[in-house]
Structures are given as C-alpha cells and as structure tokens.
C-alpha cells in the first residue's frame, strides 16, 4: 500500500503537539522514536510496514537497544499507527501484535553520597556547579531544569517551582548548598534578586536557554573530570537523590511529591535499592548470616 509515512508523521506531530500536553523533552523523544522507525522503513524502500517489515524492525531493535528503549519505541510507534488507522483507509495497526518486552526494568545506576560530593566539588564552572547542585538537591528531571526560569527560585523560602510532566507544577525544597551555588552563578549575570526576573535560569554561551542535551553534556564532562569511571547522566543523579533520601529514612510519599511521580508505585521502584543495602548490612553484621 502506498502511503507517505513522512507526511503522516508530520500530521501526527502537529496532533501530539496540540493534544498530548507533553513536555518539550518528552515530545522530542516521542516523535524521535517514530522518526527512527520511519527512517528504517524508508531506507528499505518500504512504503508501509507489513508483518515481515515489522519483524525486521524488531530484530534490528533487539540487536542494538536496551529493553527499556525498545519498549519506549514500541509504545510510540503503536500510538502513531493508531493515529494512521483513524485518519486513513488503513484498517489495522501493523504493530498491534507487538508486545512490550519483559525482562530488565532495572533503574539506572546511582552514585554513592561520596561520589556525588566528589562530582560536585570537581565542578569548577559557576553555572555548571549550580546545575549539579540543583539536580542533586531536588531530584528534578533534566527537562524540568531546562524549563526553569530565574523567578522559579524563591531565595527567601528555599523553594523552587517546577513544571513537571503534563504541565503539572509542583513546589520542591532546595538545599542551602544548591541555593548558594545558584546565587553565585546568578551573581556572574549581575542578578541579585530572583523575584523580578523571568528569563531562563541557565543560559548557554550564546545567551539563550540551555537545553537538555547540553545539560547532559555538562554532567557527563564533569563526571569524567571527577574520575568517575561509569557513565553519569542527570537521570542517574535523580536516582541518586531518591536513593540517598530512602537510605536516610525519608518516606515514600514525600519522595513521590518531590520527584513529581503521579503514582506511588513508580516511586516504590527505588525501594529495592534500599533493601539491597539492608541485606548487605545484614550479611555483614548478623552472626548467622556470616555462616551462609
């Protein structure tokens, strides 16, 4: 069947942009996953995927991507073809029979408190230091850090306003060290009082809003500078934030609020990290455990 997948994708992007209420970061990831599939089909001169083309695409994903990435792409592509079925003469979603993969749903790695301190202390640039401190102090998503404006930081109360997924705002406490780092960075921009400034909190070298990709690059570069051997991303810092709070006795409901999780079950994924630590302590300390 002859269909212009590129044209359909263009229509779908406009639909998603107007109706889904996604953050910029989620929108880019969502449409990027579909563009990946369209590109795969185009390079094989497939105008519309049949069962064999779907199988070929899934085989390609299995050989190149993690379970989490594959599942995310399956979800995005299914949503796209649901749209195609509704707006064309196509009767069936070619990916309808594809199921999400079971298997590793492991959370990304996290840093120890000592490693986080080393990472932050190694960050010499005032802007980058403020980014590191803010991410670790609040556990916000990289997309949320990107979208923050200066007046979202309330210096007097130690609270930041965060625009979360689905354009849902929330208030998150920020620690003293992070507040000091943000204040020091803003002073380099000759800004003392945050209340009256609605420009972006973090700027790039061109003086425009620092994007999520650049924030990831900042984290990656300074983690290498700090001598941390494994890959560190803003998401790893977010998981470190939650894990360290749990290890220190914080309750799940409070962590859920700070992370902006819609469901407590999402936050509960972190409990296995604390249980792992408890088991390690038990095995080292209990006399009967030592015999195992």
C-alpha positions in Angstrom: 0.0 0.0 0.0 1.3 3.4 -1.0 1.3 5.8 1.9 3.6 8.7 2.6 4.8 7.9 6.1 6.8 11.2 6.3 3.6 13.2 5.6 1.6 11.2 8.1 4.3 11.7 10.7 4.1 15.5 10.1 0.4 15.4 10.7 0.9 13.3 13.8 3.5 15.6 15.2 1.0 18.5 15.0 -1.6 16.4 16.6 0.7 15.3 19.5 1.9 18.9 20.0 -1.7 20.2 20.3 -3.4 17.4 22.2 -0.9 15.3 24.3 0.3 18.0 26.7 3.8 16.6 26.6 6.9 18.4 27.9 9.4 19.5 25.2 11.8 16.8 26.2 9.1 14.1 26.1 7.8 15.4 22.8 11.2 15.2 21.2 11.8 11.7 22.5 8.3 10.5 21.5 8.5 11.9 17.9 12.2 10.9 17.6 11.2 7.2 18.2 8.7 7.3 15.4 11.1 9.1 13.1 13.6 6.3 13.7 11.0 3.7 12.6 10.1 5.8 9.5 13.7 6.2 8.6 14.3 2.4 8.9 11.4 1.7 6.5 12.4 4.5 4.1 16.0 3.1 3.7 14.5 -0.3 2.8 12.0 1.2 0.3 9.1 0.1 2.4 6.1 2.5 1.9 4.1 0.8 4.7 5.3 -1.9 7.0 3.8 -5.3 6.6 4.3 -8.2 9.1 7.8 -9.0 7.7 8.9 -5.4 7.9 7.7 -5.2 11.5 9.6 -8.4 12.3 12.7 -7.0 10.6 12.5 -3.7 12.6 12.0 -5.5 15.9 15.0 -7.7 15.1 17.1 -4.6 14.5 16.0 -3.1 17.8 16.8 -6.3 19.7 20.3 -6.2 18.4 21.0 -2.5 19.1 19.0 -1.2 22.1 18.1 -2.0 25.7 14.8 -3.4 26.8 13.7 0.0 28.1 14.4 1.8 24.8 12.7 -0.9 22.8 9.6 -0.8 24.9 9.5 3.0 24.7 9.8 2.9 20.9 7.1 0.2 20.6 4.8 2.4 22.6 5.5 5.5 20.4 5.2 3.6 17.1 1.9 1.9 18.2 0.5 5.3 19.1 1.5 6.7 15.7 -0.2 3.8 13.7 -3.3 4.1 15.9 -3.5 7.7 14.5 -2.9 6.4 11.0 -5.7 3.9 11.3 -8.1 6.7 12.4 -7.2 9.1 9.6 -6.6 6.9 6.6 -8.1 3.9 4.9 -5.7 1.6 6.7 -7.7 -0.9 8.8 -5.1 -2.5 11.1 -2.2 -1.2 13.1 0.8 -3.2 11.8 2.4 -3.1 15.3 -0.7 -4.0 17.2 0.5 -7.6 17.8 3.9 -6.5 19.1 4.1 -6.8 22.9 6.4 -4.9 25.2 9.3 -6.9 26.3 9.6 -8.4 29.7 13.0 -8.5 31.4 15.3 -6.0 32.9 13.4 -3.0 34.2 16.4 -2.0 36.3 16.8 1.6 37.4 19.8 3.3 36.0 22.9 3.2 38.3 23.3 5.6 41.1 26.2 7.2 42.8 27.2 6.9 46.4 26.9 10.1 48.6 30.7 10.3 48.5 30.8 10.1 44.7 28.2 12.8 44.4 30.2 15.1 46.7 33.3 14.4 44.6 31.4 15.1 41.4 30.1 18.4 42.7 33.4 19.5 44.2 35.1 18.8 40.9 32.7 21.1 39.0 34.6 24.4 38.8 32.4 26.5 36.5 29.8 28.5 38.4 26.9 27.7 36.0 27.7 24.0 35.9 28.2 23.8 39.7 24.7 25.4 40.1 23.3 22.7 37.7 25.0 19.9 39.6 23.9 21.2 43.0 20.3 21.8 41.8 19.9 18.4 40.2 21.2 16.5 43.3 19.4 18.8 45.8 16.0 18.5 44.2 15.9 15.4 42.1 14.3 17.2 39.2 14.2 15.9 35.7 16.6 17.3 33.1 13.6 18.7 31.1 12.4 20.5 34.3 15.9 22.0 34.8 15.9 23.2 31.2 12.5 24.9 31.5 13.2 26.7 34.8 13.2 30.5 34.9 15.0 32.7 37.5 11.8 33.6 39.3 11.0 29.9 39.8 13.7 30.1 42.6 12.4 31.6 45.8 15.6 32.5 47.7 13.7 33.6 50.8 11.8 30.3 51.4 14.2 27.8 49.9 11.6 26.5 47.5 11.7 26.1 43.7 8.7 26.0 41.4 9.0 23.1 38.9 6.8 22.5 35.8 6.6 18.7 35.6 5.2 16.2 33.2 1.8 17.1 31.7 2.4 20.7 32.6 1.8 20.0 36.3 3.5 22.4 38.6 4.9 21.4 42.0 6.9 23.0 44.7 10.2 21.4 45.7 12.6 22.3 48.6 16.1 23.2 47.7 19.1 22.8 50.0 21.4 25.5 51.2 24.4 24.4 49.2 22.4 24.3 46.0 20.8 27.7 46.8 24.3 29.2 47.4 25.5 27.8 44.1 22.6 29.2 42.2 23.1 32.6 43.9 26.8 32.6 43.0 26.0 31.7 39.3 23.3 34.5 39.1 25.8 37.0 40.5 28.0 36.3 37.5 25.0 37.6 35.5 24.6 40.6 37.8 21.3 39.2 39.2 20.8 39.5 43.0 17.1 39.2 43.5 15.4 36.4 41.6 11.8 37.5 42.1 11.8 40.1 39.3 13.5 38.1 36.5 11.5 35.7 34.2 14.4 34.9 31.9 15.9 31.3 31.7 17.7 30.1 34.9 20.5 28.5 32.9 22.0 30.1 29.7 24.3 28.7 27.1 27.3 30.5 25.7 25.0 32.3 23.2 22.9 33.8 25.9 19.8 31.6 25.2 18.2 28.9 27.3 20.4 25.9 28.0 18.9 22.8 26.5 18.5 19.3 28.0 21.2 17.9 25.7 23.7 20.5 26.8 22.8 19.8 30.5 23.5 16.1 29.9 26.8 17.1 28.3 27.7 19.2 31.3 27.1 16.3 33.7 29.0 13.8 31.5 32.0 16.0 31.1 32.4 16.9 34.8 31.9 13.3 35.9 34.8 12.3 33.7 36.8 15.2 35.1 35.9 13.9 38.6 37.4 10.5 37.7 34.1 8.6 37.9 34.6 5.5 35.8 31.0 4.8 34.8 28.6 7.0 32.8 26.7 9.6 34.8 23.6 11.4 33.5 21.1 13.8 35.0 18.8 10.7 35.4 21.5 8.9 37.4 21.7 12.0 39.7 17.9 11.9 40.0 18.1 8.3 41.1 20.9 9.0 43.5 18.8 11.8 45.1 15.9 9.4 45.7 18.1 6.5 46.8 20.0 8.6 49.3 16.8 10.0 50.8 15.4 6.5 51.2 18.6 5.3 52.8 18.4 8.2 55.3 14.8 7.3 56.3 12.6 9.6 54.1 9.1 8.2 53.5 8.0 7.3 50.0 5.1 9.7 49.9 7.4 12.7 50.5 9.8 11.4 47.8 6.9 10.9 45.4 5.9 14.5 45.8 9.5 15.8 45.3 10.1 13.6 42.2 6.7 14.5 40.7 5.6 10.9 40.3 1.9 10.5 39.5 1.8 7.1 41.1 3.4 5.8 44.3 4.2 2.6 42.5 6.7 4.4 40.4 8.5 5.7 43.4 8.4 2.2 45.0 10.8 1.0 42.4 13.5 2.7 44.4 12.9 0.5 47.5 14.9 -2.4 46.1 18.0 -0.2 46.3 17.4 0.3 50.0 16.6 -3.4 50.5 19.9 -4.3 48.8 21.7 -2.1 51.2 19.9 -3.6 54.2 20.7 -7.1 53.0 24.4 -6.1 52.7 24.4 -4.7 56.2 22.6 -7.9 57.5 25.0 -10.2 55.8 28.0 -8.4 57.2 26.6 -8.0 60.7 24.4 -10.9 61.7 26.3 -13.9 63.1 24.1 -16.4 61.4 24.3 -14.6 58.1 28.1 -14.8 58.2 27.8 -18.6 58.1 25.9 -18.6 54.8 
